[in-house]
Amino acid sequence: MAIVVRLDVMLAQRKVRSKDLAEAVGITESNISLLRSGRVRAMRFSTLDAICKHLSCQPGDILEYVPDDDVETGNSDGI
């Protein structure tokens, strides 16, 4: 399972700088950078809510599910 973070796309579309989003949401620029790169393991719903409010978007505009190759080909050995 792969969840892809598309925050960088939304920031570009809305012409919002990471610094401004971090300030509006109340998290550090470093955490915004981690979110943009997809190097996070978790995100609080309150943070996602604040990001969506500031960018006037839906969670699905920021997060996308991309199946693993095993799922696409039906070769999954796991349950």
N, C-alpha and C positions, 0 to 999 in steps of 0.2 A: 504494500500500500504506500502510495506517495501523495502527500499533500504538498502542493506547490503554492508558495506565497507570491502573489502578484502585486504586492504593495508598491513596488517601484513603478509599475505601469500606472496605477491609480494616481500616484503622486505626480507623474509626468502629465497625465491627462488633466488633472486639476490644477496643474502649475503651482504645486505646494512644495516648499522645501522641507527636507527632513527635520531641520532645526525648528521650523514653525510647527510642524506636526508634533514633535516631541514636547514642545512647550505647551501646546493646546491639550494634549492628552495627559501630560503629567508624568512622562517617562523620559529616560535619558536618550540623548542622541545615539549613544552606543547601542541601546536596546532597539532603537528604530533601525539602525544599521544591521543588527542581527536578524530582525524581522525581514528586512528587505532582501537579505541574502538567503533566507530560508534556513538559517542555522539555529533555529529554536526548536525545542521539544514540546513546548506548551505555550499557550497564550490565555490569559484570563479573559473571560467573557466581558468583564468591565472594560478592559483595554480594547478589545475588538469593538465593543459598543461605542467607546469614545472616538476611535479611529473612523468608524462608519459615520458617526454624527458629523465629525469635522470635515470629512471628504464627501459627505452627502452620497453615500453609496451603500450597497448591500454587502453582507459578509461574503457572498458568492463572487463579488467583484474582486475580492482580495485573496480568497482561498479557492483553490481548484483541486479536485481529486483526479489524479492521473494514475490509472492502473499500472501495476508492475507488468513486465513482459510475461511472467508466468500466468497471470490472470487473463491476459489478452489471448494467449495461445491455449489456455485450458490445461496447462501442465503443472498445476499447483499440487504439490505433495502434502501440503499442510491442511489442517482443518481449522 
